[in-house]
Amino acid sequence: MHHSSVYDLLLLASVPGVGHQRLRSLIDKFGSASDVLNAPLVHLQATAGVDVVTAESIANRAKRSAGRVEDQLNRMAKYDVRLVSFWDEEYPERLRQIHDAPAFLFIRGSLRPDDERSVAIVGTRRCTAYGRLMAAKLAGELAALGVTIVSGLARGIDTAAHESAVEAGGRTIAVLGSGVDCIYPSENGRLAASIINAGAVLSDYPMGTGPDAVNFPNRNRLISGISLGVVVVEAPAKSGAMITTRFALEQNREVFAVPGQVGNSQAEGPNNLIKSGAKLVESAADIVEELALLARDVRPNAQKPVWQLGLQEQAVYDCLSTSPAHVEQISATARMPVTETLTHLLALELQGAARQISGKQFIRS
């Protein structure tokens, strides 16, 4: 693995003409950020996509940009921010696979291996009461099943999804279109603090970057990139949430949509998605069913599954065998209400411990 110091990474990234992709290809070629900064001019010029001007800028960089890098490091220290680079273990595995993956992320909070089971919930800032309710319901149900909720911390749908995940005691990740020290909108300061405790606030923008409109489409590719799938709750036909679904499809992610009221402009986005083949979603179960297939591929050590089962999940798991049993039957054996049993079954399915065959029949997987 490459080991670049944070200082060298920031220094290299501050060179005009070195974006995230070029930064990644330079480090892949030379080994680390400091090797790039110390590389002879001729070697830099021989690198694909690096023009003479950029090569010279890299070679002269250290003298010119030190002040700017110091400023970044000071801001990072003040806000307890870490830099997680593409080559670090903590970098989200799924994000690593997108073609324009950021070379590094600024992170407040933590990323965990189980965050690979994440679902994005996105939608409009100007949502209806129904939209807010559905975002909160889905986020809460998914979070309770151990799914990390990803969103963009915007007003409306995003806020409802993050809040509900936190309330359910789950994990949630906010991806910003600004520096992680510039929480936007400002009224979400307290929510951001609770997200940092229950997940992460992250961005690939430098510290101190304001929430400019141009930053948001770029931010949206990270929301879908980190997630297994994207759920659109309410969104006009032309909106940020719909940009996110475009990225999701390019990145080969699942797209889900919550149907809305015909004639309401907020419903145009999701209803169009459903028309063109997105999965219609009314509850977390609809999402889990679709993703359970994927969840089995998520665990790197599929041959020896290590399931963290709660007591009740274990009780439900004990009622399962290799021959299909109906949820009614399982709930009777486990002496637990059907709705509760179903929740535990879905949690087991998410972990790859159980499988739903058809019509609410379950077996051990």
N, C-alpha and C positions, 0 to 999 in steps of 0.2 A: 504493500500500500504506500501511496505517496504521503509524505509528511511535510506539509508546508506550514510555516509559522503564520499565524493570523496577520502579523505585520506585513509579511511578504505578499500574502494573498491580497490584502487590501491595497498594497502599493501597486501591484500588477494590475488590479482591477481599476485603479484610478488613471491608467494610461488611456488617453483618447484613442478610440478605435479598438480597444480590447473589451469586448462584451463578454457575457458569460460563456458563449459557445467557443469563442476564440481562446478564452482563458483555459477552458477545459482541454482544447486540442494542444495548446502550448505546453501545459503541464503533462499531458499524456506523452508528448514527445520528449521533453527535457527532464522530467522526473519530479520536480518540485518548483514552487514559485520562485525560490531563491536561485535555482539553476537557470530558470528563464531570465531572471533579472541580470544574472552574471554571464549569460551566453554571449559569445562573440557576435558582432553584428552580422557577419556573413551567414552564420548558422540560423539566426533569426530570419534573415531575408529568404533563406532556403525553405522556410516553413510555409506550407500551403495556406493561402488566404492572408498572409501577412505582407503588406506592401512596404516599400522602402520607408515611407513616413512613419508608419507604426513601429517598424523595427528600430528606427532611430529614437523614437519617443521612449520605447522600452529601455534602450541602452542608456538614455539620459535621465531615466525616471527618478532614481533614488534621491537625487539632489533636489528635484523640483517639488516632489509631492509629500515630503516627510510631514510637513505641517498639517496637511489635510488628513493624513493617516492618524497622526496623534489625536486630532480632533475626534475622529471616528472611535478610536480606542477609549478616549475619555468618556464619550457619550455611552459607549457600551458598558464601561465600568459603572457609570452613574445609574444605569437602568438594569444592571445585572443581566446583560445580554451575552449570549455565546454565539460564536460563529461555528456552524456545522458545515463542513465542506463535503463535496461530492464523494471524496475518498474516505470519509469517516463512516464508522459502523452505524452511527446514529442516524445518518441521512436516510430519509424514507425510501425503502426499496422500490416502491412502485414509481416514485417520482424519478428515480435514477433511470428508468426505462424510457422516459419520453425523450424525443430527439433534441429538444431544446431545454433540457434540464439545467437549472441554475448551477453554477460552479460552487456556490455556497449560499447558505440561508442564515439570516440573523434570527436568533431564537430567544424568546423569553418564556421560561417554563421548561417542559421536558417532552421529548418524543420517546415512545416506548415501542418495543417490538409488537405488542398487541394493537398498536395504532394502525398496523397494516390492514386490520379489519375496520376500514372506515368508509363512511358514506357521506357525500356532500348533500346539504339541503340548501337550496338557493331560491331566490325569488325577488319580487319587487319591493322597493322601499315604501311605496304607497299601497299597502296591502289592505284587504278587507278584513273584517273580524273573522270571517270564515277562514281566510288564508292564514291568519295568525294562529288560529285554533288548530288547523291541520298541521302547520309546521311544528307547533309545540307538541302535538299528539305524537307525530311520527318520530321527532327527535327524542322525546321522553321514552317511547316504547323501544326504540333502537338502542338508546343509551343503556336502558335497563337490561338489554340482552348482551351488553358488552361490546357494542359497536361504537367506535369513535365518530362523533359528529363534526364534520368539517363545514365551515361557512366563511363569510367574508366580513362579519362584524358590522355590516351596514344596518341602517334603520329597517324596521319592518320584518320581513320573513327571516333574514339572517339572525337578527337579534332574538326573535322568538325561538329559533332553533337552538342557539347557544344557551339561552337562559334555561330552556327546558332540559337540555342535556346536563347542565350543572345541577339543577334541582333534582334530577333523577340519580345524582351521585355518579354520573358517567364521565367519560373523557370527551373533550372537545378541543378542536384546533381552529383558530381564527387566522386566515391568510389576509394580510393587509396590502393595500395598494399605496402604502406610504411606509416611512421608516417605522420600526417597532416602537420608537419613542414618540411617534406622532399618532396617538389614538384618534381615529376619526370614525363616526362623529364623536365630539368631545363628551357628550352625555353618556357614552358607553365606557367611560373610564373605570367605573366600579365593576362593570361586567367583565372588562378586559382583565382586571385584577383577579376575578374569580376563575377566569379561563386559564390564566397563568398557573393557578393552583391545581387545576384539573385538566392539564394538557399544555397547550402552547399557543402563544401569539407569535406568528412568524412572517417574514418578508424577505424577498431577495433584493429589496431596495436599500441603499445606504442609510445609515442613521441620519435623522434630520430631514429626510425627503418628505415633502408635503403631499397631501392627497390630491394630486393633479389628475384631471379626467383621463389623460393619456395613459396613466399607470394602470388603470383598472382592467382593460382587456388582457394585458400581460399577467396581472394577478390571477385572472380567471383560469388561465391554463394550469396554474399551480393547484387551484381548488380541485379541478377534475383530475389532475395528474397524481395527486396524493391518494385519491379515492378509488374504491372498487366501482362505484357508480354515483350518478348525480340525480337527485330528486328535484324536479322543478315544481314549486308549489303555486305561485301566481306570478305571471310575468307577461307584459305586453309583447306583441310579436317581435318588436325591435327593442331589445333590452340587454343589459349585462348578463342576466341569467341565461338568456338564449345564446349569447356568445359562449358562455361556459359549456352549454350542451354541444355547441359546434366543436369545441376543443375535445369534449368527452368522446364524441364519435370518432374524431381523428385519432385519439389515443386509444381507441378500442375499449372504452369504458361502457358500462351499462347506463342507459338513460331511462328514468322513471318520471311519470308525471301525474300530478293530482288533478283530476278533472275539475273544471270550474263552471260557473254559470254562463250559458250561452248568451252572447250579447254584452257581457261585461268585458271591457278591454283587457283586464288583468287575466282573463281566462284564455285569451287568444293563444298565448305561447304554449301552455300545457296542452290545450285541446288540439292544436296543430301537431304537437309532438305525438299525441296519442293516435291521431289520424295517420301519421307516417310511421307508426310501428313501435313507439315507445310503450313500455309496460304501464298500464293504468294502475294507480296505487290508491288504496283506501286505508290500508293499515300497514304496520311494520311487517306483518306476516307476508304480505305481497312482495316486499323487498327481500326478506330473508329467503323465501322460497327460491327466488331467482339467484341470489348470491350464494346460497349454500353450496351450489355446484362449484362456484369459484372458490369458496372458503376452503374446500378440500385441497385446492392447489396452493393455497397460501402458506400452509404449514410446510416448512422446508423438510422436516423429518417425518414425512407421512407414514413411513413404515413402522415407526414406534410412537404412536400418538401419546402426548402427555396432556391429559385434559384436566383443567382446574375445575372440578365440579363442586358446586355448593351442596349443602346437605340435601336440599330438596331436589336439586337436579340429580344427585346421586340416587335418591329414592325413586325418581322417575326412571332413571337409566336402568336400575335394578329390575324394573317391571318389563323391560324390553328384551326381546330375544331376536334370533335370526328369522323367525317367522312373523309376518306382519300382525300388528295388533291395532285395533281402532282406539282413538283417543278416549272414548267413553269407557272402554274396557280398562285402559291404562289408568284412568283417573279413579276407577272403582278399586283397582288393586292397590294403587298408591294412597287411597283414601284422601283425595284432595279434589277441590272443585275443577270442573272441566277447563274453565278459562285459565286457571292457574297452571294446570297440567300442560296446557297448550303452550303457555309462555315458556315453561321449562323445556318442553320438547323442542321449541324453536331455538332456545339457547344451546341445547345439545346439538341441534342440527348445524348451527353456526360454527360450533367447535369441531364439527365433523364426527361427533360421537354417535349421532343417530341420523337416520334418513327417512324422509317422508316418501312413501311409495306412491299412494294415490288416495284421494278422498279421505284425508285425515288418518291414514294408516301409517304406522311407524315401525321401523326395525332398527336394530343396532347396525352401525355401518362397519 
